């Protein structure tokens, strides 16, 4: 009987340690950093119709964000295959939860592309930039 108790303790200890370790890792990974006063943080970037973007013609890019308040958004800026930044006028802003920004952009680079984007906004009277996110799209001939 004493041998069985010893075996059970030996088996359950590693399982308990693994469970505690996984719980600690998951609690750190899911805790988002709170926004600073006036901060705007980019959550996602999406290119609707990303398989049919035509060279030289405007196409839409949608970005979602979270913000402390309603900071003034100045522009949406992008890198095309590390060429840039190219900043474009924002055509629509919706301060919701999450908020959304829409911009019409264009490119002259053919083929599959990695688009990296961020938003310029006013915070404490100065122009600030958000974090940068990326999305893929492909340009085709007209």
Helices and strands as residue ranges (DSSP letters): H 2-29, E 40-46, E 53-54, E 59-67, E 73-80, E 83-88, E 90-94, E 99-105, E 111-123, E 126-129, E 133-140
